[in-house]
Amino acid sequence: MLTGINGVLTLSAGTSDLDVDVLTVDDTGNTFGGTGTLALNTLTGLGLANPVGYSFFEEVRFTLGSGDDTLTLSGGSAAYTTVNAGGGTNVVN
């Protein structure tokens, strides 16, 4: 669950062109709805105490919880982004 991340978190993948770095965000344990934004280098909202920064990931896989969530993909994202809306009435912009 994302609500368990209380401190500042910054993730950096490798810069090699020989591999594909995948960031997997799994919020399936969250049964409450929330609002969040996935931008080119940050994830905010969805119960996070602070933004999560990330860089050099070629792929992002995001799974929402069972509550009614709204996720906005903003300002570009990884070359390949997959969002699994999970349960609930969800909106992905």
LODREN-364801 format. One line per field, with one value per residue: residue number from 1; residue in three letters; z, x, y of N, C-alpha, C in turn. Coordinates in Angstrom, 3 decimals. Layout:
BEGIN
num [NUM; ...];
residuo [ALA; ...];
n.z [Z; ...];
n.x [X; ...];
n.y [Y; ...];
ca.z [Z; ...];
ca.x [X; ...];
ca.y [Y; ...];
c.z [Z; ...];
c.x [X; ...];
c.y [Y; ...];
This chain:
BEGIN
num [1; 2; 3; 4; 5; 6; 7; 8; 9; 10; 11; 12; 13; 14; 15; 16; 17; 18; 19; 20; 21; 22; 23; 24; 25; 26; 27; 28; 29; 30; 31; 32; 33; 34; 35; 36; 37; 38; 39; 40; 41; 42; 43; 44; 45; 46; 47; 48; 49; 50; 51; 52; 53; 54; 55; 56; 57; 58; 59; 60; 61; 62; 63; 64; 65; 66; 67; 68; 69; 70; 71; 72; 73; 74; 75; 76; 77; 78; 79; 80; 81; 82; 83; 84; 85; 86; 87; 88; 89; 90; 91; 92; 93];
residuo [MET; LEU; THR; GLY; ILE; ASN; GLY; VAL; LEU; THR; LEU; SER; ALA; GLY; THR; SER; ASP; LEU; ASP; VAL; ASP; VAL; LEU; THR; VAL; ASP; ASP; THR; GLY; ASN; THR; PHE; GLY; GLY; THR; GLY; THR; LEU; ALA; LEU; ASN; THR; LEU; THR; GLY; LEU; GLY; LEU; ALA; ASN; PRO; VAL; GLY; TYR; SER; PHE; PHE; GLU; GLU; VAL; ARG; PHE; THR; LEU; GLY; SER; GLY; ASP; ASP; THR; LEU; THR; LEU; SER; GLY; GLY; SER; ALA; ALA; TYR; THR; THR; VAL; ASN; ALA; GLY; GLY; GLY; THR; ASN; VAL; VAL; ASN];
n.z [0.000; -0.767; 1.205; 3.313; 2.909; 4.314; 4.382; 2.477; -0.759; -3.335; -6.420; -8.606; -11.679; -13.679; -16.266; -18.561; -21.972; -22.558; -21.124; -19.828; -17.570; -15.064; -13.249; -10.720; -9.313; -6.700; -5.361; -4.392; -1.878; -0.738; 0.280; 0.274; -1.534; -3.617; -4.858; -7.325; -9.014; -11.704; -12.919; -15.190; -13.652; -11.040; -8.451; -6.925; -4.250; -3.527; -0.879; -0.175; 1.927; 1.077; -2.141; -4.439; -6.048; -9.246; -11.712; -14.943; -15.686; -18.050; -18.267; -16.635; -14.362; -13.012; -10.405; -9.118; -5.999; -4.424; -3.930; -4.896; -7.198; -8.616; -11.112; -12.574; -15.476; -16.124; -17.873; -19.482; -19.316; -18.492; -21.262; -21.728; -20.225; -18.018; -16.648; -14.243; -13.288; -11.156; -8.556; -7.760; -8.669; -10.965; -12.317; -14.950; -16.164];
n.x [0.840; 0.484; 0.067; 1.653; 4.140; 5.988; 8.144; 10.566; 11.062; 13.111; 13.637; 15.940; 16.708; 18.926; 21.114; 21.758; 21.534; 21.026; 19.171; 15.778; 14.219; 11.842; 9.339; 7.248; 4.231; 2.212; -0.857; -2.813; -3.617; -4.983; -8.077; -9.510; -10.663; -8.829; -6.948; -4.552; -1.453; 0.517; 3.403; 6.080; 8.441; 7.585; 5.382; 2.420; 0.012; -2.744; -2.614; 0.038; 2.560; 4.572; 5.822; 6.831; 9.791; 11.117; 13.365; 14.790; 13.395; 12.117; 9.672; 6.497; 4.406; 1.291; -0.940; -4.073; -5.967; -8.916; -10.777; -12.627; -10.878; -8.954; -6.694; -4.288; -2.427; 0.274; 2.101; 3.695; 5.099; 6.680; 8.186; 6.542; 3.557; 1.442; -1.753; -3.619; -6.797; -8.080; -10.483; -13.607; -14.995; -13.312; -11.259; -9.182; -7.111];
n.y [-1.179; 2.217; 4.095; 3.424; 4.486; 6.822; 8.551; 10.490; 9.301; 8.271; 6.849; 5.335; 4.033; 1.985; 3.303; 1.997; 1.036; -1.531; -2.913; -3.182; -1.216; -1.618; -0.071; -0.983; -0.253; -0.954; -0.807; -2.406; -3.289; -1.245; -0.186; 2.116; 4.967; 7.284; 10.122; 10.698; 11.589; 10.676; 11.618; 12.576; 12.180; 11.834; 10.603; 11.420; 11.943; 9.667; 8.816; 9.061; 10.405; 12.077; 13.184; 10.603; 10.206; 9.317; 7.954; 7.223; 4.901; 2.701; 1.585; 1.683; 0.120; 0.174; -0.481; 0.044; 0.281; -1.204; 0.766; 3.777; 5.347; 8.072; 8.610; 10.572; 10.860; 12.725; 15.236; 13.627; 10.344; 7.247; 5.478; 3.332; 2.784; 1.123; 0.861; -0.701; -0.602; -1.842; -2.703; -1.017; 2.239; 3.773; 6.419; 7.191; 9.554];
ca.z [0.000; -0.840; 2.435; 4.247; 2.600; 5.047; 4.192; 1.108; -1.496; -4.702; -7.062; -9.832; -12.382; -14.421; -17.503; -19.657; -23.071; -22.788; -20.329; -19.642; -16.143; -14.837; -11.942; -10.436; -8.192; -6.354; -4.288; -4.296; -0.493; -0.315; 0.002; 0.263; -2.761; -3.524; -6.074; -7.489; -10.296; -12.151; -13.875; -15.810; -12.656; -9.680; -8.126; -5.773; -3.856; -3.203; 0.494; 0.077; 2.762; 0.254; -3.506; -4.735; -7.265; -9.956; -12.962; -15.799; -15.888; -19.383; -18.165; -15.343; -14.208; -11.866; -10.070; -8.084; -5.019; -4.696; -3.705; -6.055; -7.389; -9.805; -11.403; -13.733; -16.089; -16.413; -18.292; -20.007; -18.371; -19.075; -22.655; -21.724; -18.938; -17.906; -15.435; -13.941; -12.437; -9.976; -8.262; -7.528; -9.817; -11.130; -13.465; -15.355; -17.141];
ca.x [0.000; 1.241; -0.100; 2.706; 5.376; 5.857; 9.309; 10.924; 11.546; 13.545; 14.083; 16.688; 17.079; 20.181; 21.082; 22.220; 20.599; 20.947; 18.118; 14.547; 13.950; 10.403; 8.870; 5.940; 3.565; 1.102; -1.674; -3.980; -4.032; -5.727; -9.509; -10.082; -10.426; -7.887; -6.616; -3.114; -0.904; 1.743; 4.052; 7.283; 9.431; 7.046; 4.057; 1.882; -1.350; -3.091; -2.240; 1.468; 2.885; 5.467; 5.947; 7.849; 10.508; 11.714; 14.039; 15.453; 12.588; 11.529; 8.302; 5.836; 3.200; 0.592; -2.189; -4.824; -6.677; -10.325; -11.624; -12.902; -9.658; -8.719; -5.272; -4.000; -1.106; 0.534; 3.430; 4.478; 5.409; 7.664; 7.913; 5.440; 2.874; 0.258; -2.525; -4.695; -7.662; -8.518; -11.905; -14.132; -15.305; -12.053; -11.079; -7.784; -7.038];
ca.y [0.000; 3.462; 4.866; 3.027; 5.211; 8.078; 9.407; 10.851; 8.137; 8.544; 5.611; 5.585; 2.807; 2.096; 4.089; 1.162; 0.813; -2.966; -3.525; -2.415; -1.067; -1.564; 0.371; -1.544; 0.404; -1.836; -0.248; -3.293; -3.448; -0.056; -0.315; 3.463; 5.703; 8.385; 10.852; 10.778; 12.005; 10.048; 12.512; 12.025; 11.767; 11.807; 10.097; 12.152; 11.612; 8.287; 8.528; 9.259; 11.559; 12.908; 12.662; 9.604; 10.559; 8.188; 8.342; 6.226; 3.695; 2.657; 1.083; 1.819; -0.709; 0.748; -1.151; 0.759; -0.535; -1.530; 1.935; 4.630; 6.127; 8.895; 8.714; 11.421; 10.737; 14.129; 15.689; 12.517; 9.286; 6.339; 5.112; 2.383; 2.853; 0.290; 1.110; -1.635; 0.216; -2.571; -2.631; 0.315; 3.087; 4.497; 7.301; 7.391; 10.656];
c.z [0.000; 0.442; 3.478; 4.001; 3.225; 4.824; 2.735; 0.435; -2.914; -5.270; -8.368; -10.432; -13.105; -15.721; -18.710; -20.718; -23.312; -22.002; -20.273; -18.150; -15.952; -13.402; -11.759; -9.179; -7.899; -5.139; -4.030; -2.868; 0.033; -0.716; -0.023; -1.060; -2.541; -4.877; -6.160; -8.878; -10.541; -13.244; -14.375; -14.776; -11.235; -9.631; -6.876; -5.477; -3.470; -1.817; 0.813; 0.936; 1.997; -1.164; -3.573; -6.059; -7.922; -11.255; -13.641; -15.909; -17.276; -19.351; -16.745; -15.381; -12.911; -11.647; -8.905; -7.147; -5.383; -4.414; -4.995; -6.219; -8.649; -9.968; -12.667; -14.194; -16.648; -16.896; -18.869; -18.923; -19.038; -20.506; -22.749; -20.325; -18.993; -16.598; -15.349; -12.915; -11.199; -9.799; -8.042; -8.811; -9.984; -12.380; -13.709; -16.449; -17.781];
c.x [0.883; 1.144; 0.954; 4.035; 5.256; 7.013; 9.494; 11.520; 11.881; 14.147; 14.790; 17.105; 18.401; 20.010; 21.562; 21.132; 20.353; 19.841; 16.900; 14.250; 12.456; 10.142; 7.459; 5.387; 2.300; 0.363; -2.898; -4.457; -4.866; -7.190; -10.221; -9.761; -9.439; -7.674; -5.112; -2.726; 0.410; 2.320; 5.343; 8.276; 8.904; 5.671; 3.607; 0.466; -1.505; -2.590; -0.766; 1.685; 3.740; 5.468; 7.029; 8.491; 11.077; 12.341; 14.650; 14.710; 11.964; 10.067; 7.785; 4.568; 2.523; -0.704; -2.841; -5.510; -8.141; -11.276; -11.871; -11.741; -9.713; -7.214; -5.104; -2.579; -0.779; 1.956; 4.311; 4.711; 6.447; 7.260; 6.721; 4.831; 1.605; -0.438; -3.624; -5.572; -8.149; -10.024; -12.356; -14.497; -14.133; -12.053; -9.584; -7.782; -5.663];
c.y [1.240; 4.268; 4.516; 3.721; 6.593; 9.045; 9.774; 9.616; 8.560; 7.271; 5.957; 4.254; 3.032; 2.857; 3.296; 1.015; -0.677; -3.649; -2.619; -2.410; -0.826; -1.123; -0.165; -0.886; -0.384; -1.279; -1.127; -3.504; -2.305; -0.193; 1.034; 4.139; 6.835; 9.021; 10.975; 11.218; 11.277; 10.925; 11.861; 11.495; 11.696; 11.145; 10.827; 11.667; 10.155; 7.875; 8.674; 10.501; 12.568; 12.364; 11.578; 10.022; 9.317; 8.675; 7.112; 4.899; 3.762; 2.213; 1.294; 0.969; -0.286; -0.008; -0.424; -0.220; -0.711; -0.371; 2.696; 5.609; 6.976; 9.026; 9.534; 11.164; 12.110; 14.359; 14.608; 11.497; 8.409; 5.997; 4.171; 2.392; 2.015; 0.614; 0.056; -0.928; -0.524; -2.471; -1.200; 1.030; 4.027; 5.341; 7.417; 8.435; 10.672];
